[in-house]
Amino acid sequence: MIQRIQTLYLLLAVIISAGLIFVFHLWTDSEGVKVYALDNYLYLGLFLGSALLALTSIFRFKDRKSQFVLGRLNIILNFILLGIFVYQSLSLSGEINISEKGIGILLPIFSIVCLVLANKAIKKDEDLVKSVDRLR
């Protein structure tokens, strides 16, 4: 399980989605207060849902097809989270509420990269198993 590269990519996605949201702020509002994912339950739920999907995918190592599907669902979830961040930062006229964007807005992008690399490795393993089955 741990010797597979996709497990390391998925573990990195869990760390990004569940751990780094407490370290990096999403933005700083006009009053200078840093806003974290903990301040909004929607952001917190989406980040923790992404971490839970990646963690579930790690323990589904015997069923590569479901692991691949969970990875794709997680990518879609992170795109939704990224879309919400982009909408929030662009829809405010004159940026009244958001004055400085933080690195926390980029966390879904880093998570998507890790998940795409994990899905690529899962697909490679599945193709290898299929090629060995043809020889039997």
Secondary structure, 3 states (H helix, E strand, C coil): CCCCHHHHHHHHHHHHHHHHHHCCCCEEECCCCEECHHHCHHHHHHHHHHHHHHHHHHCCCCCHHHHHHHHHHHHHHHHHHHHHHHHHHHHCHHHCCEEEECHHHHHHHHHHHHHHHHHHHHHHHHHHHHHHHHHC
